[in-house]
Amino acid sequence: MKKRAWFIAGLGVVLALVYAQLPRPQAENLLQNPNGQALLEVYQRIQQDYLENLPRDKLNALLEGAIGGMVSALKDPFTSYSPPQRASVRQEDLRGEFFGIGATLSPANPDGTGAKIEGVMKGLPAQRAGMRAGDVILEVDGEDVTGLPLLEVVARIRGREGTKVTIKVRREGTPAPLVFELIREKVEIISVSTGRIGDVGYVALETFGNFKVEDQLKKAIDGLKAQGIKKLIFDLRDNGGGLLDQGCAVASAFLKEGPIVYTRTKNLTRVWCEASGKPLWDGPMVVLVNGNSASASEIVAGALQDYGRAKVIGEKTFGKGVGQTPYTLANGGELTLVTFEWLTPKRRAINKQGLKPDIEVKDTRFPTPFSLQGAGAPPGAEVTVTLNGKTVKVKADAEGKFTYAEPQRQRPLPEERGQAVLNLEEDAILKRALEELNATR
């Protein structure tokens, strides 16, 4: 009985803290719900009765796990929780600059963990030290990172200006790991790349995810105008979106007047932003999209399509028509919560539907690699498979299973950051866009 009384007294302290942190109606809703009570009881029981004494970092991990579980239970792909370390990476990305080594990374493993180098930026530490695309990062400052989420690896590589970071990598064809000692330098995120084909200018926007997008777009368009371009291709393919305000600014660069996007919350639908009346480009143009064009990309393409300002060419877009609000939490983490839906100027909803292009063309730049898997072959046997005219030979393993995956074609990297790589022979959408613009007078 004494132990039970002590537990109730301890829980009373937790309840008092709940009332201190939450408005009274919300606190009462939590405490009147059996699951809310159970949540507090579980935490208190672990603290009190778990066999081992838990250090502060382990208790913090328990609470973070509860936060993550609560968010994941919403089953909303666009609502998320970022622990403090990952939240700091997001804030750096929003500013459009950070201190690091100048390498672009992607997950090394199918589950999104680990990191491998996709490319190195000219003139920055990774390139000067001899790091290469394809290098798989094994350790950062002596700690194994092969099983960490990608953003946590990124957070460990970034740091204060002028500080040293030691990175161990595995390189194909090299018998032993390579170790690089690098000094962190300022890295600016370049979101815009440009090119031209005759009198047609080309601008690709990779993201709306930082505050420098608007300025970089203005600089790009001004540079192309100075070269005497008459028409413009605006490429939003593979642009997953970012900041709503940057989407408004980009759409305003091509529109003279009118609402750009409406937002609908639980209680209100209203105009979020309107064109400034000072477009950067008012000549003929087209917009390119594909299945990875999402969020702010759909806002811009949808606005230009609704006003008849530009034909949209390519594939149906992704269909992310909801927006999130970021909330900085007491632990330094960040809750990104879906709080509104956005609508085009004609009040079209895009969520889960996407935008249908005016001219539909399949994106042929990076076709899906040929792959297969099977079972039931004699162990160690050579298996010949022919599919759609393509024949491959693979060897079955000890269980009679076999797999084959055609190597993916690596995206061509430009010689200079911000310089677009254009290939009309392999890019059907770009080729069709050029034909459309050349047909205009």
C-alpha positions as CSV (number, residue, x, y, z in Angstrom):
1,M,0.0,0.0,0.0
2,K,2.8,2.4,0.8
3,K,4.3,1.8,-2.7
4,R,0.9,2.6,-4.3
5,A,0.5,5.7,-2.2
6,W,4.0,6.8,-3.3
7,F,3.2,6.2,-6.9
8,I,0.0,8.2,-6.7
9,A,1.9,11.1,-5.1
10,G,4.5,11.0,-7.8
11,L,1.8,11.0,-10.5
12,G,0.3,14.0,-8.8
13,V,3.5,15.9,-9.5
14,V,3.2,15.0,-13.2
15,L,-0.4,16.0,-13.3
16,A,0.5,19.4,-11.8
17,L,3.0,19.8,-14.5
18,V,0.4,19.0,-17.1
19,Y,-1.9,21.7,-15.8
20,A,1.1,24.1,-15.7
21,Q,1.9,23.5,-19.4
22,L,-1.5,23.3,-21.0
23,P,-4.6,25.5,-21.0
24,R,-7.1,24.2,-18.4
25,P,-9.6,22.8,-21.0
26,Q,-6.9,20.9,-22.9
27,A,-5.3,19.6,-19.7
28,E,-8.7,18.3,-18.5
29,N,-9.4,16.6,-21.8
30,L,-6.0,14.8,-21.6
31,L,-6.5,13.7,-18.0
32,Q,-10.1,12.6,-18.5
33,N,-9.1,10.4,-21.4
34,P,-8.0,6.9,-20.2
35,N,-5.2,6.9,-22.8
36,G,-4.0,10.3,-21.6
37,Q,-3.9,8.9,-18.1
38,A,-2.1,5.8,-19.3
39,L,0.5,7.8,-21.1
40,L,1.5,9.6,-17.9
41,E,1.3,6.4,-15.9
42,V,3.6,4.6,-18.2
43,Y,6.2,7.3,-18.0
44,Q,5.9,7.4,-14.2
45,R,6.1,3.6,-13.9
46,I,9.3,3.4,-16.0
47,Q,10.9,6.1,-13.9
48,Q,9.9,4.3,-10.7
49,D,10.0,0.6,-11.3
50,Y,12.2,-0.2,-14.3
51,L,15.0,-2.5,-13.3
52,E,17.8,-0.2,-14.4
53,N,18.2,3.5,-13.4
54,L,17.7,5.4,-16.6
55,P,20.0,8.4,-17.3
56,R,18.6,11.7,-18.5
57,D,19.3,11.0,-22.2
58,K,17.4,7.7,-22.1
59,L,14.4,9.4,-20.4
60,N,14.6,12.1,-23.1
61,A,14.5,9.4,-25.7
62,L,11.4,7.9,-24.1
63,L,9.6,11.2,-24.3
64,E,10.7,11.8,-27.9
65,G,9.5,8.4,-28.8
66,A,6.1,9.3,-27.4
67,I,6.1,12.5,-29.4
68,G,7.0,10.6,-32.6
69,G,4.3,8.0,-31.9
70,M,1.6,10.6,-31.4
71,V,2.5,12.3,-34.7
72,S,2.8,9.0,-36.7
73,A,-0.6,7.9,-35.3
74,L,-2.2,10.7,-37.4
75,K,-1.1,8.8,-40.5
76,D,-0.6,12.1,-42.3
77,P,2.4,11.9,-44.6
78,F,2.9,15.7,-44.4
79,T,2.8,16.0,-40.6
80,S,6.1,15.2,-38.9
81,Y,8.3,15.7,-35.8
82,S,12.0,16.6,-36.2
83,P,14.3,16.1,-33.2
84,P,16.5,19.1,-32.3
85,Q,19.4,18.0,-34.4
86,R,17.4,17.6,-37.5
87,A,15.4,20.8,-36.8
88,S,18.7,22.7,-36.9
89,V,19.5,21.4,-40.4
90,R,16.0,22.5,-41.5
91,Q,16.7,26.0,-40.2
92,E,20.0,26.2,-42.0
93,D,18.3,25.1,-45.2
94,L,15.7,27.8,-44.8
95,R,18.4,30.4,-44.6
96,G,19.9,29.1,-47.8
97,E,23.4,28.8,-46.4
98,F,25.4,26.7,-43.9
99,F,28.9,25.7,-43.0
100,G,29.9,22.3,-44.4
101,I,32.0,20.5,-47.0
102,G,30.1,21.2,-50.2
103,A,28.7,17.8,-51.1
104,T,25.2,16.7,-52.0
105,L,24.1,13.5,-50.2
106,S,21.5,10.9,-50.6
107,P,20.6,7.8,-48.5
108,A,23.0,4.9,-48.8
109,N,20.4,2.3,-47.8
110,P,16.8,1.5,-49.0
111,D,15.3,2.5,-45.7
112,G,16.6,6.1,-45.9
113,T,19.6,5.6,-43.6
114,G,23.2,6.2,-44.2
115,A,24.7,8.6,-46.7
116,K,26.5,8.5,-50.0
117,I,27.8,11.4,-52.0
118,E,25.8,12.3,-55.1
119,G,28.0,15.2,-56.2
120,V,30.7,17.6,-55.0
121,M,30.6,21.4,-55.5
122,K,33.4,23.0,-57.4
123,G,35.9,24.9,-55.3
124,L,34.6,23.7,-51.9
125,P,36.3,21.4,-49.4
126,A,34.9,18.0,-50.6
127,Q,35.9,18.6,-54.2
128,R,39.4,20.0,-53.3
129,A,40.1,17.0,-51.0
130,G,39.2,14.5,-53.8
131,M,35.9,13.1,-52.6
132,R,33.8,11.7,-55.4
133,A,30.2,10.9,-56.3
134,G,29.5,7.3,-55.1
135,D,31.6,7.5,-52.0
136,V,29.7,5.9,-49.1
137,I,30.2,7.6,-45.8
138,L,31.1,5.2,-43.0
139,E,32.2,7.5,-40.1
140,V,32.0,11.1,-39.1
141,D,34.6,12.1,-36.5
142,G,35.2,8.5,-35.6
143,E,31.5,7.5,-35.1
144,D,29.7,5.0,-37.3
145,V,26.9,6.7,-39.2
146,T,25.9,3.9,-41.6
147,G,22.6,3.2,-39.7
148,L,21.6,6.8,-38.9
149,P,18.9,8.7,-40.8
150,L,20.3,10.8,-43.6
151,L,19.5,14.1,-41.9
152,E,21.4,13.1,-38.8
153,V,24.4,12.3,-40.9
154,V,24.1,15.8,-42.6
155,A,23.8,17.4,-39.1
156,R,27.1,15.8,-38.0
157,I,28.9,16.9,-41.1
158,R,27.8,20.5,-40.8
159,G,29.1,22.7,-38.0
160,R,30.8,26.0,-37.2
161,E,32.8,27.8,-39.8
162,G,36.5,27.0,-39.7
163,T,36.1,23.8,-37.6
164,K,37.5,20.4,-38.7
165,V,35.4,17.3,-39.6
166,T,37.0,13.9,-40.3
167,I,35.0,11.6,-42.7
168,K,35.8,8.0,-43.6
169,V,34.3,6.7,-46.8
170,R,34.1,3.4,-48.8
171,R,34.9,3.8,-52.5
172,E,34.2,1.1,-55.0
173,G,37.4,-0.4,-56.4
174,T,39.4,0.8,-53.4
175,P,40.5,-2.0,-51.0
176,A,40.5,0.0,-47.8
177,P,38.4,2.9,-46.6
178,L,39.6,6.5,-47.3
179,V,39.8,9.2,-44.6
180,F,39.4,12.9,-45.4
181,E,40.1,15.7,-42.9
182,L,38.1,18.8,-44.0
183,I,37.7,22.3,-42.7
184,R,34.0,23.5,-42.9
185,E,33.4,26.5,-45.1
186,K,30.3,28.6,-46.1
187,V,28.1,26.8,-48.6
188,E,25.3,28.6,-50.3
189,I,22.3,26.6,-51.6
190,I,21.9,27.3,-55.3
191,S,18.3,26.7,-56.2
192,V,18.2,28.0,-59.7
193,S,20.1,26.9,-62.8
194,T,19.9,28.5,-66.2
195,G,20.8,27.8,-69.9
196,R,19.6,28.9,-73.4
197,I,18.8,27.3,-76.7
198,G,19.0,30.0,-79.4
199,D,16.7,32.9,-78.3
200,V,14.9,30.6,-75.8
201,G,16.0,31.0,-72.2
202,Y,15.8,28.1,-69.7
203,V,15.4,28.4,-65.9
204,A,15.1,25.4,-63.6
205,L,14.0,25.9,-60.0
206,E,15.0,23.0,-57.8
207,T,13.3,23.9,-54.6
208,F,11.2,26.6,-52.8
209,G,12.8,25.6,-49.6
210,N,14.8,28.7,-48.6
211,F,14.6,32.4,-48.4
212,K,17.0,33.1,-51.3
213,V,14.9,31.6,-54.0
214,E,13.2,34.9,-55.0
215,D,16.6,36.7,-55.3
216,Q,18.2,33.9,-57.2
217,L,15.3,33.7,-59.7
218,K,15.5,37.5,-60.3
219,K,19.3,37.3,-61.0
220,A,18.8,34.4,-63.4
221,I,16.0,36.1,-65.4
222,D,17.9,39.4,-65.5
223,G,21.0,37.5,-66.8
224,L,19.0,35.8,-69.6
225,K,17.3,39.0,-70.6
226,A,20.7,40.7,-70.9
227,Q,21.6,37.9,-73.3
228,G,18.6,38.8,-75.5
229,I,16.3,35.9,-75.0
230,K,12.8,36.2,-76.5
231,K,11.0,33.3,-74.9
232,L,11.3,31.3,-71.6
233,I,11.1,27.7,-70.4
234,F,10.5,27.5,-66.7
235,D,11.3,24.0,-65.3
236,L,9.6,22.8,-62.1
237,R,10.2,19.1,-62.6
238,D,11.4,17.3,-59.5
239,N,10.7,20.4,-57.4
240,G,9.0,19.1,-54.2
241,G,8.0,22.6,-53.0
242,G,9.0,24.5,-49.9
243,L,7.9,27.8,-48.5
244,L,4.5,29.2,-49.5
245,D,5.8,32.8,-49.5
246,Q,8.5,31.9,-52.0
247,G,5.9,30.2,-54.2
248,C,3.9,33.5,-54.1
249,A,7.0,35.5,-55.0
250,V,7.9,33.2,-57.9
251,A,4.4,33.2,-59.4
252,S,4.3,37.0,-59.1
253,A,7.5,37.1,-61.2
254,F,5.3,36.1,-64.2
255,L,1.9,37.5,-63.4
256,K,0.7,41.1,-63.7
257,E,-2.2,41.0,-61.3
258,G,-4.7,38.8,-59.5
259,P,-4.8,36.3,-56.6
260,I,-2.1,33.7,-56.8
261,V,-3.4,31.2,-54.2
262,Y,-6.2,30.8,-51.7
263,T,-5.8,29.0,-48.4
264,R,-8.6,27.1,-46.6
265,T,-8.3,26.4,-42.9
266,K,-10.9,24.8,-40.6
267,N,-12.8,28.0,-40.4
268,L,-11.8,30.4,-43.2
269,T,-11.0,30.5,-46.9
270,R,-9.1,33.6,-48.0
271,V,-6.7,35.0,-50.6
272,W,-3.2,34.3,-49.3
273,C,-1.3,36.4,-51.8
274,E,-1.7,38.4,-55.0
275,A,0.6,39.4,-57.9
276,S,2.7,42.4,-57.1
277,G,2.1,44.1,-60.5
278,K,5.8,44.1,-61.3
279,P,6.5,40.9,-63.2
280,L,10.2,40.0,-64.0
281,W,9.2,38.3,-67.3
282,D,6.1,39.1,-69.4
283,G,7.1,37.4,-72.6
284,P,6.0,34.0,-74.0
285,M,6.8,31.1,-71.7
286,V,5.9,27.5,-70.8
287,V,6.1,25.6,-67.6
288,L,7.5,22.1,-67.2
289,V,6.2,19.6,-64.6
290,N,6.4,15.9,-63.8
291,G,5.1,13.5,-61.1
292,N,7.6,14.9,-58.6
293,S,6.4,18.5,-58.9
294,A,4.6,19.2,-55.7
295,S,3.3,21.8,-53.3
296,A,4.7,25.3,-54.1
297,S,5.5,24.0,-57.6
298,E,1.8,23.2,-58.1
299,I,0.8,26.6,-56.7
300,V,3.0,28.3,-59.3
301,A,2.0,26.1,-62.2
302,G,-1.7,26.2,-61.2
303,A,-1.7,30.0,-61.1
304,L,0.0,30.4,-64.5
305,Q,-2.4,27.8,-66.0
306,D,-5.5,29.3,-64.5
307,Y,-4.7,32.8,-66.0
308,G,-3.6,31.3,-69.3
309,R,-0.2,32.9,-68.8
310,A,1.7,29.8,-69.8
311,K,1.0,26.3,-71.0
312,V,1.9,23.5,-68.6
313,I,3.8,20.7,-70.3
314,G,4.8,17.3,-68.9
315,E,3.2,14.8,-66.5
316,K,0.4,15.1,-64.0
317,T,1.9,16.6,-60.8
318,F,2.2,14.9,-57.4
319,G,-0.9,16.4,-55.8
320,K,0.3,17.9,-52.5
321,G,-2.4,20.5,-52.0
322,V,-2.0,21.0,-48.2
323,G,0.3,23.3,-46.3
324,Q,2.1,22.9,-43.0
325,T,2.9,25.3,-40.1
326,P,6.1,24.6,-38.2
327,Y,6.0,24.9,-34.4
328,T,9.3,25.1,-32.5
329,L,8.9,22.9,-29.3
330,A,10.4,23.3,-25.8
331,N,13.1,20.7,-26.5
332,G,14.4,22.5,-29.6
333,G,12.6,20.1,-31.9
334,E,10.0,21.0,-34.5
335,L,6.5,19.9,-35.1
336,T,5.4,20.4,-38.8
337,L,1.6,20.2,-38.7
338,V,-0.8,20.3,-41.7
339,T,-3.1,23.3,-40.9
340,F,-4.5,24.4,-44.3
341,E,-5.3,23.4,-47.8
342,W,-4.4,25.7,-50.8
343,L,-6.5,26.4,-53.9
344,T,-5.6,27.8,-57.3
345,P,-6.9,31.2,-58.4
346,K,-10.0,29.4,-59.9
347,R,-10.3,27.7,-56.5
348,R,-9.3,24.3,-57.8
349,A,-8.2,21.8,-55.1
350,I,-5.1,19.9,-56.0
351,N,-4.6,17.6,-53.0
352,K,-4.3,14.0,-54.0
353,Q,-5.4,15.0,-57.6
354,G,-2.5,16.9,-59.0
355,L,-2.5,19.3,-61.9
356,K,-3.2,18.0,-65.3
357,P,-0.8,19.5,-67.9
358,D,-2.1,21.3,-71.0
359,I,0.2,19.1,-73.0
360,E,1.0,15.7,-71.6
361,V,4.4,14.3,-72.3
362,K,6.2,11.5,-70.5
363,D,9.5,12.4,-68.7
364,T,12.1,10.4,-70.5
365,R,15.3,11.7,-68.8
366,F,15.7,8.9,-66.3
367,P,13.7,5.8,-67.3
368,T,13.0,3.2,-64.6
369,P,15.9,0.7,-64.6
370,F,15.2,-2.9,-65.7
371,S,15.0,-5.1,-62.6
372,L,13.7,-8.6,-61.7
373,Q,13.7,-11.1,-58.9
374,G,12.7,-14.8,-58.7
375,A,13.1,-18.1,-56.9
376,G,12.9,-21.8,-57.5
377,A,16.0,-22.2,-59.6
378,P,18.6,-24.9,-58.9
379,P,21.2,-23.6,-56.3
380,G,24.0,-21.9,-58.2
381,A,22.4,-22.3,-61.6
382,E,22.7,-19.6,-64.3
383,V,19.3,-18.2,-65.1
384,T,18.6,-16.5,-68.4
385,V,15.6,-14.2,-68.4
386,T,14.1,-12.3,-71.4
387,L,11.6,-9.5,-70.9
388,N,10.4,-6.9,-73.4
389,G,13.2,-7.9,-75.7
390,K,16.0,-7.5,-73.1
391,T,17.9,-10.6,-72.0
392,V,20.0,-10.9,-68.9
393,K,21.8,-13.8,-67.2
394,V,22.0,-14.1,-63.4
395,K,23.2,-16.7,-61.0
396,A,20.9,-18.2,-58.4
397,D,22.1,-18.3,-54.8
398,A,22.2,-21.3,-52.4
399,E,18.5,-21.1,-51.9
400,G,17.7,-20.8,-55.6
401,K,16.8,-17.1,-55.4
402,F,18.0,-14.7,-58.0
403,T,17.8,-10.9,-58.6
404,Y,19.0,-8.4,-61.2
405,A,18.9,-4.6,-61.2
406,E,20.2,-2.6,-64.1
407,P,22.5,0.2,-62.9
408,Q,20.8,3.6,-62.7
409,R,22.0,6.2,-65.0
410,Q,23.6,9.0,-63.0
411,R,22.3,12.5,-63.6
412,P,24.8,14.6,-65.5
413,L,26.4,17.2,-63.3
414,P,27.1,20.7,-64.6
415,E,30.7,22.1,-64.7
416,E,29.5,25.2,-62.7
417,R,26.8,25.5,-60.0
418,G,23.7,27.1,-61.5
419,Q,24.5,26.0,-65.0
420,A,21.8,23.7,-66.5
421,V,22.6,20.6,-68.5
422,L,20.2,20.4,-71.5
423,N,19.8,17.4,-73.7
424,L,17.0,17.6,-76.3
425,E,17.6,14.0,-77.5
426,E,16.9,12.4,-74.1
427,D,14.4,14.9,-72.7
428,A,11.0,14.6,-74.5
429,I,9.3,17.2,-72.3
430,L,12.1,19.8,-73.0
431,K,11.9,19.0,-76.7
432,R,8.1,19.4,-76.8
433,A,8.4,22.7,-74.9
434,L,10.8,24.1,-77.4
435,E,8.5,23.1,-80.3
436,E,5.6,24.8,-78.6
437,L,7.5,28.1,-78.1
438,N,9.0,28.1,-81.6
439,A,5.4,27.8,-82.9
440,T,4.4,31.0,-81.1
441,R,4.9,34.4,-82.8
